């Protein structure tokens, strides 16, 4: 992505309909919209560093994988596990490239 493109976290906040990046932390645990945004965002669309930052910010994981695909997969797994058993049901796990 070029330098004028949004950061991954900004992209996810926008797709989830959130005004502030900080809202991602509060919305993330129960947000099917955020899960769908992740599922529809290809790993290759953002840098590894941005995926690692998003993983750390949204899950608190201190050590991120060395692959954008693995970071994306961890985020999808996190939201799938976080939401399983709630009224929203379990999200289908998408480990593809998002495209």
N, C-alpha and C positions, 0 to 999 in steps of 0.2 A: 504494500500500500504506500502511496506517496505521503509526504509530510503534511498535506492538507486534509488527509482522511482522518476520520475520528479514531480514537483509541478503542480497543475492543470493549472496554467497560462502558464507554459512551455509547457505542453501537448497541450493546445489550440493554442499557437503560432506555435508549430511544425505542427499541423494538418492544420493550416491556411497558412502554407508556409512562415511564418515570421521569420526573423533572430533575432530580438531583442524583448524582452518582451514589451518595451516601444512602439513598433509598434502596439501592440494590441489596445491601446487607439486610435490611428489614424485610424486603419483599422476597428475597431469595428462598428462604426455607419453605414457603408455601406457594410459590409462583409457578403455575403451569405455563404462563405466558413466557416467563424467563427460560424455562426448560425448552419450550418450542423455539425461542430465539437462538439458543445454543444449538439445538438440533439442526436448525436451518442455516447456521453459520459455518462455512467450510473452514477447516483448520488452516488452510493455505491463505485465507483472506487476511490474516493478521500474523504478526511476527511471533516467534517463539517467546520472546521476552514479554509480549503483551498477554499471551496465553498463560505464562507462568505468573504474571502479576494478577491476572483475573482469578486464577486458581487460589492463590494465596489470599486475596482480598475476600473472595466469596466463601471459601471453606476454612480458612485459617491454617491450611497445610503449609508448614514451613519449608518443605523440600519438594520442589516441583520436578516433574520428569524433564528429560532433555529432548523432548519432542512435542511439537504443537499438537499432533494427533493424540498423544497420550494425555496431555493436559486437558484437551477437549473431552476425551473419553472419561477422565476422572470427574470433570464437572458434571457431565451427563449422569454418571453413576451416583454422584453425590445427590443430585436433585431427584433421581429415581428412588434412592433409598430414603431420603428425607421425606418424600411424599407418600411412600408406600404405607398402606394401612390407614391413611386419612380418608376423609370423605371424598377427596378428589381422586382416589384410587392410585394405582401404580402406573407410572408413565412407562411407555414402551421404551426400552433401552435402544438408542440409536448410536452405534459406534462407527458409522460410516463417515464419509468426508463432509456430510451436511449439504451436499449439492445435488 
